[in-house]
Amino acid sequence: MADTSVPLAMRQPVSLRLASNVFLLFWLLLAAFPLVWVLAMSFKSPVDAFSSSAWAVLSGPRTLADGNGLSIVDIVLGIAVAWGAIRAATRWLMPMAAGEGLAQKAFSWIVVSLGFALLFILGFFVALPWVATPIEGLLGPLGQPILGLTTQHYQSVWVENAFYENFRNSMIVTFGVVTVSLTVGTLAGYGLARSGSTLAFWILIIALVFRALPHSVLVAGYLPVFINSAEILRPFLGENAPTLYGQPLAVIAVLVSINQPFTIWMLRSFFQNIPHELDESARVDGCTHFQAFRWVIMPVMWPGIITTGLFSFLLAYNDFLVTSLLLDASNQTMVPAIAGYFNRETTTTDQVEAIAAAVSITAPLFLLVMIFQRQIVSGLTAGAVKG
């Protein structure tokens, strides 16, 4: 039945709708396949994970034979716990993310993210085994495992190999890059959006050209400065002058220099979509330029800042080249650390652990997008505020 809410001239023929839906479905399957496949491999023994049989990878017969598996009760309760955690986050936790200012909102969202992660972990690793075990005992044969699954590789990665240290280093670098990029980007973007100077526009164009350069060029330029930083800083800091090479601060400086032109350009576009009348009204009410920016413009810009911050987060979180060249082994972030699994005498167990580590670093990305989905959509359509 045709949708009467759509104008007749805009209605698509059935063949076009069918073709577009088939194409989207094919694209979604193609994009989701690698993630689903490595997710299945990460919970299987090496024999199952690298089996030539797709069914063995999904069902895990060798993993099941080793005494590691899920019953029908585990699967049903696991789906229920996941659904409950998502519902609790969207209905209870997300409304708690409130605040008048940028700092308050950012803090609220961090609390909400940690709350969801805690809720998810408690549900799966505490509540689920406590509920499932007595039910499986009552069901007898029906409560026996039918699907091979083990979390041994995740335990090896996070506990034995101390992957949590790499996670901590990634968070230090990522939040440092996001904080500096957004702080400088909002001020510069607002100034450029409200400035009629042609010179400022061309400076930003030149900065974008440098943004397009390979990252290795910038790293090569900064590397001698970081290596000799102790000698450079000694006249100012004395004998205790630090060496920046191998420290997260060096990576933050390089990634900010790479990302800042794009951040300023993107925020400038968002600020240009905000009517000048808001600034003028605030100035008439007695605000200074900075007070108008802080109390009037920034609340309107919140979706745009979230969207820009997400791009900055992805740049720092997924970077390999800069972090692998500038950080030593003790301060390594997650992405180069995963590559390190293949630099030693690699076994199939090492490879599955690398896959488990790779799956682990995707979880914060899914959590981030799920929590900020409304702000991201609002930011991408921020032009609607103009008029």
ABEGO torsion letter per residue (X at the ends): XBBAABBAAABBBAAAAAAAAAAAAAAAAAAAAAAAAAAAAAABBAAAAABABAAAAAAGAAAAAAGBBBBAAAAAAAAAAAAAAAAAAAAAAAAABBEABAAAAAAAAAAAAAAAAAAAAAAAAAAAAAAAAAAAAAAEAAABBABBBBAAAAAAAAAAAGAAAAAAAAAAAAAAAAAAAAAAAAAAAAAAAABABAAAAAAAAAAAAAAABBAAAAAAAAAAAAAAAAAAAAAAAEAABBBABGBAAAAAAAAAAAAAAAAAAAAAAAAAABBAAAAAAAAAAGBBAAAAAAAAAAAAAAAAAAAAAAAAAAAAAABAAAAAAABBAAABBAAAAAAAAAABBBBAAAAAAAAAAAAAAAAAAAAAAAAAAAAAAAAAAAAAABX
